[in-house]
Amino acid sequence: MNETPTSLPATVSLSDLLQRDDMWMGHSQRFATREAVPTGYEGLDARLLNKGWPLGNLVEVCQKGMQGEWQLFTPALLQLPGLIVLVNPPAVPFAQAFIQGGIDLDKLIVVEAKERNHFVSSFVEIARASVGSLLAWQPNALTYTEMRKCSLAALDGSGLSIMFRHAAAQQQSSPASLRLFAHQVPTGLEITIFKQKGHLQTQQAQPLVLPMPAHWAAMPAHNHLNHATRARQPQHPPSNVTPIRGKS
């Protein structure tokens, strides 16, 4: 005759279950999936379930072109050990900028995988290897099945796995644990969290603007963005000032 193991209680109350750290209650922030690394931005950490970028999970960033990837992830890259692997970076990495940002060039590896199947296989192998940090820019739109392969590989690993996708992918289903939309604005980088596994999203989160690093403000690209924004703004005199007109 089978006997009930003595190590297990005969009954468990609901209150006991609700005290467990692995019990998800929809709105609760107590549910922790895996280890996380701080983003370097207090406001962003406060909105993330694990108070940082989740390790051993797929993080997806949707954006139009290059939208401040290094501003967003450099603080985390500086905290993590191991290699930093870039798959299909949209531009040739500028060594001097990495040095100024504090990134060790000896830890940097660039992988070219322009074909979609090569990209997926590269992402899967690197993510599973837990090299440290993986940042990948998809060459073409991936199917849900291909995204799931990448997501499962990230779950098998323990590093930071980031995939950058086009803004149009925001409207598609994705198995990624965390999905963001990034948009460069004159004051910094605007981030919207539109999916976070383990957190019940009752409504779309309000955008959060991460301040632009001071030493970036003088760079030509950001100066151009500021000037273009000011040029689009209507130039009206203040309402409490009466225009001065000359005599006719």
C-alpha positions in Angstrom: 0.0 0.0 0.0 1.3 3.5 -0.9 2.0 5.8 2.0 2.0 9.6 2.1 5.5 10.9 2.5 5.9 12.2 6.1 8.0 15.2 4.8 4.9 16.7 3.1 2.1 18.3 5.0 -1.3 16.6 4.6 -3.0 20.0 3.9 -1.7 23.4 2.9 -3.7 26.5 3.6 -4.3 29.2 1.0 -2.5 31.8 3.1 0.6 29.5 3.2 0.5 29.2 -0.6 0.3 33.0 -1.1 3.5 33.4 1.0 5.5 31.4 -1.5 8.0 33.4 -3.6 7.1 31.3 -6.7 3.4 31.9 -6.5 2.4 34.5 -9.1 -0.7 36.6 -8.2 -0.9 38.7 -11.4 -0.2 42.1 -10.0 2.4 41.0 -7.5 6.0 42.2 -7.7 7.2 39.3 -5.4 7.4 36.8 -8.2 11.0 36.4 -9.2 12.0 34.4 -12.3 15.8 34.5 -12.4 18.7 36.7 -11.4 18.8 40.2 -12.9 21.4 42.9 -13.4 20.6 46.6 -12.7 20.0 48.7 -15.8 21.8 51.7 -14.4 18.6 53.7 -14.4 16.6 53.8 -11.1 13.3 54.7 -12.8 13.6 51.8 -15.2 14.6 49.3 -12.5 11.5 50.3 -10.6 9.3 49.3 -13.5 11.0 45.9 -14.1 9.8 42.9 -12.2 13.2 41.8 -11.1 14.5 45.3 -10.6 16.9 45.0 -13.6 17.5 43.2 -16.9 16.5 39.5 -16.5 19.3 37.1 -17.0 18.6 33.8 -18.7 15.7 35.3 -20.6 15.1 36.9 -24.0 14.8 40.7 -23.9 13.4 42.2 -27.1 13.8 45.8 -28.1 11.7 47.1 -31.0 12.9 50.3 -32.6 13.3 52.3 -35.8 16.9 52.0 -36.9 19.6 52.7 -34.3 17.9 54.2 -31.2 20.4 54.4 -28.4 21.4 50.8 -27.9 24.6 51.6 -26.1 22.9 54.3 -23.9 20.4 51.6 -22.8 22.7 48.6 -22.1 26.2 49.9 -21.4 25.6 50.2 -17.7 24.6 46.6 -17.5 27.5 45.4 -19.8 30.0 47.0 -17.4 28.7 45.0 -14.5 28.6 41.6 -16.2 31.6 39.3 -16.5 32.4 37.3 -19.6 32.4 38.2 -23.3 30.2 40.8 -25.1 29.1 39.3 -28.4 27.5 41.5 -31.1 25.6 39.7 -33.9 24.9 41.8 -37.0 25.6 45.2 -35.5 24.1 47.9 -37.8 27.3 49.8 -38.0 31.0 49.0 -37.5 31.7 49.3 -33.8 33.7 52.5 -33.0 36.6 51.3 -30.8 37.2 54.7 -29.3 33.6 55.1 -28.2 33.7 51.7 -26.4 37.0 52.7 -24.7 35.4 55.9 -23.5 32.4 54.0 -22.3 34.6 51.7 -20.2 34.2 48.6 -22.2 37.2 46.3 -22.6 37.8 45.7 -26.3 39.4 42.3 -25.4 35.9 41.1 -24.4 34.2 42.3 -27.6 33.4 39.8 -30.4 31.5 40.6 -33.6 29.6 37.9 -35.5 28.2 38.4 -39.1 25.1 36.3 -39.8 23.1 38.0 -42.5 21.1 35.0 -43.6 18.1 34.4 -41.4 18.9 30.7 -40.6 22.5 31.6 -39.8 21.3 34.3 -37.5 19.0 32.0 -35.6 21.6 29.2 -35.3 24.2 31.8 -34.1 21.9 33.3 -31.6 20.9 29.9 -30.2 24.5 28.6 -29.8 25.8 31.8 -28.2 22.9 32.2 -25.8 23.2 28.6 -24.6 26.9 29.1 -24.1 26.2 31.8 -21.5 29.2 33.9 -22.8 28.2 36.9 -20.7 26.2 39.3 -22.9 24.7 38.8 -26.3 23.3 41.7 -28.4 21.8 40.7 -31.8 20.2 42.7 -34.5 17.9 40.5 -36.6 18.6 40.8 -40.4 15.0 40.1 -41.5 11.6 39.6 -39.8 11.7 36.3 -37.8 8.8 33.9 -37.5 7.3 33.1 -34.1 8.9 29.6 -34.3 12.3 31.2 -34.9 11.8 33.6 -32.0 10.8 30.7 -29.8 14.0 28.9 -30.6 16.0 32.0 -29.6 13.9 32.4 -26.4 14.4 28.7 -25.4 18.1 29.1 -26.0 18.2 32.2 -23.7 16.4 30.2 -21.0 19.0 27.5 -21.3 21.7 30.0 -20.6 22.4 32.4 -17.8 23.7 35.5 -19.6 22.1 38.7 -20.9 20.4 38.0 -24.2 19.1 41.0 -26.2 17.5 41.0 -29.6 16.8 44.3 -31.5 13.9 44.1 -34.0 12.2 46.6 -36.3 9.4 48.7 -34.8 6.8 46.8 -36.9 7.6 43.7 -34.8 5.8 45.3 -31.9 2.5 44.3 -33.4 3.5 40.7 -33.6 3.4 38.0 -31.0 6.7 37.1 -29.4 7.8 34.6 -26.7 10.3 37.1 -25.3 10.1 37.5 -21.5 10.5 41.3 -21.8 9.6 43.5 -24.7 10.4 47.2 -25.0 9.9 50.0 -27.6 12.8 52.5 -27.8 12.6 55.9 -29.4 15.3 58.6 -29.4 14.0 62.1 -28.3 15.9 65.3 -27.7 16.0 64.8 -23.9 17.2 61.2 -24.0 15.9 57.7 -24.8 12.1 57.1 -24.5 11.3 53.5 -23.3 7.9 51.9 -23.3 7.5 48.4 -21.7 4.6 46.6 -23.5 5.2 43.1 -22.3 6.7 41.7 -19.1 6.4 38.0 -18.3 5.2 37.5 -14.7 3.5 40.9 -14.5 -0.1 41.6 -15.3 -0.3 44.6 -17.7 -3.7 46.1 -17.1 -2.9 48.9 -19.4 0.0 50.0 -21.6 2.8 51.4 -19.4 3.5 55.1 -19.7 6.8 55.9 -21.6 9.8 56.6 -19.5 12.6 58.9 -20.7 16.1 57.9 -19.8 18.3 61.0 -19.6 21.0 61.4 -22.3 24.6 61.1 -20.9 26.1 64.6 -20.6 29.0 63.8 -22.9 26.7 62.7 -25.7 24.8 66.0 -25.9 27.5 67.7 -27.9 27.8 64.9 -30.5 26.6 65.9 -34.0 23.8 63.4 -34.2 22.2 64.6 -31.0 22.8 68.3 -31.8 21.1 67.8 -35.1 18.1 66.1 -33.4 17.8 69.1 -31.0 18.0 71.7 -33.8 15.5 69.8 -35.9 13.0 69.6 -33.0 13.3 73.3 -32.3 12.8 74.1 -36.0 9.5 72.3 -36.0 8.2 74.2 -33.0 6.1 77.3 -33.9 7.7 80.5 -32.9 5.0 82.5 -31.2 5.7 85.5 -28.9 4.7 85.1 -25.3 1.1 85.8 -24.5 1.9 88.5 -22.0 4.1 90.5 -24.5 2.6 93.0 -26.9 4.3 93.0 -30.3 6.0 96.4 -31.1 4.9 97.8 -34.5 6.6 100.6 -36.3 4.9 103.7 -37.5 3.3 103.5 -40.9 
